[in-house]
Amino acid sequence: MQKSMKRAVATLAAGALLAGGAPLALAQETKINFQLDWRFEGPAAFFLLPKAKGYFAAEKLDVNVDVGSGSGNAVNRVASGTYQMGFADIAALIEFVGNNPTAPNKPVAVMMVYDATPAAVFALKKSGIKVPADLQGRKMGAPVFDAGRRAFPIFVKANKLDGSKIAWTAMDPPLRETMLVKGDVDAITGFTFTSLLNLNARGVKDEDIEVMPYPKYGVNLYGNVIIVSEPFLKQNPEAVKAFLRAFTKGMKDVLADPDGAIRYVKERDALIDETLEKRRIRLAIDTVVATPEAKASGFGGVQPARFAETVSQVAAAFEVKNPVQPDAVFDAKYLPAKADRMIFPK
């Protein structure tokens, strides 16, 4: 009798597969298309490791991670419903919410990954630029959508500069560091773990580069967050919580062995320079992830007063059309417990 039952179950399972069906466990998985902010570079390991190690699958999530083309596009793609979740600069999300008050889908941030903005000003030391005041009367360059350029009015105010005395040149991203090296511009804005390495790749040594990170010079903005489509969040709150649990578990692994995590980026893009990406991920962790505040308060959360200031400063600098309330862009209730977010190695 037992053998007959086993044969019957096996026959039904085989029939389901032959008919194009899926095993029961897979049928229960929640599909999540995830949009990165940029290419498969070092920080992409934050998402690719939990995918490769099966942490998402263990939470019954079928997660697909795609490359991106900027935070603004990541926000738009999640807002369109093409992607259920994504990774983007909080400033891009604030701008979208402020300029699209009646949009049927306004993405919501549910976890802070970059506890500080990676934006910085870069100059060659031979230019004589050492501090923000030295930018007066100089020519700066960056793509028009660059996060550092768009937030530059905040940098100007924090350092009591006269923005009218600083000229800007726009260029495509691949030309930014090249134009600095050639002397076409005196300084650029960019991410600490992007522009620095791009300058190295163009033959400029670290000791010949002046870096002014925004947080060091009075710009206390938050950085990149995990965002969720509004309808998906309402319909699948437990799936979002599960995603953040799996992601946090993966982040703990990445923080414990950043170099080892690059193998998962290599699996998605065989052409990456592993040595370069190992340095990039360490720069990202050291400068914007493992901040003193994140270590003390737990990975992924925000301080309400500081976050409100970020929203206010970004709204003013980006000249958004409508007021933005902090709780309209960040919702902390989907985060794992604080004890589970104390993931930084001692």
C-alpha positions, 0 to 999 in steps of 0.5 A: 500500500505504501509503495503504491502511494509513493508511486502515485505521488511520484507519477503526479509530480512527474506529470506536473513537471512534464506539463510545464508545472513547478515543484510546490516549493517553487510555486510558493516563491515570491518573484522579485525583480531587483534593479541595481543603481549601477553596473556589476561592480564591488558593491553589487556583491551586497546583493549578489552574495545572498542570491548566490548563497541561497539566502533569498531562496531560503526565505521563499523569494525568487530574486533576479538582480539586474544592472542599473544606469543611475539612481534616477533610473532605478527609482523610475523603474521601480515606480513604473512597476517593471521592478518590485525593488531596487537600490538608489540614492535617497536624494533621487527618491526624495526628488521623485516623491516631491515632483510626483505627488499624484503618482500611483506608485511612489517607491518607499525606502525600507533600509539604509545601506549607505549610512553616508553619502559617497559624494566627494570633490576630487582635484589634482594636488598640483592644481593647488586645491586643498580645501573647499574655499580653493574652488572659488573661481575654478571650473568644475565638472560632472555629468548633470545627473551626478549625485554630488553635482546635484547636491553641490548647493548643500556643499556650498552652503555648508562651506560658505562658498559663493556658488556663482563664482564656480563654473560647471562643465557637463560631460558623459560619465566616462569622460569625467576623470579624463577631463580632470587629468587633462586639465579641462576642469579643475575639480570634479564631483563623484563617488569616493569609490568610483572617481578615485579608482577611475583616476588611478586607472588613468595613471594618477596615484592616490598621493597626487589626488585631493579628496573632499568627502561631503560628510567630512565637509559638513554635508551629513546626507544619507546615501543609498537605500533599498526601495520598494514599489508601493503596490508590492509593499502593500500586497507583500509586506512579509516578502519585503521583511524576508528580503531584508532578513536575507539581505542583512544575513548576506551583508554580514558575510560580505563585511566578514570577507569583502575580498571573498564576496567579489567572486559573486560579482565575477560570476555575473561579469567575467570581465571585471578586474577582481583586484580593482573591485576588491579595493572598491568594495572595501572603500565603499564599506569603510567610507559609507557603510561601516560608519560609527553611527551605523555600528552604534545603532545597527545596520540599515536604520536612520536617525529621525532628526538627521533623516529629516534634515537630509530630506529638507536639504535635498528638497531645497537643493533639488528644487522639488515642486512639493513638500516632502515628509520624511515618513513618506520616503522611509518606513523602518517597520520592515527592518529586522530587529536591531539585535539582528542588524548588529552585523559589523565585525568587532 
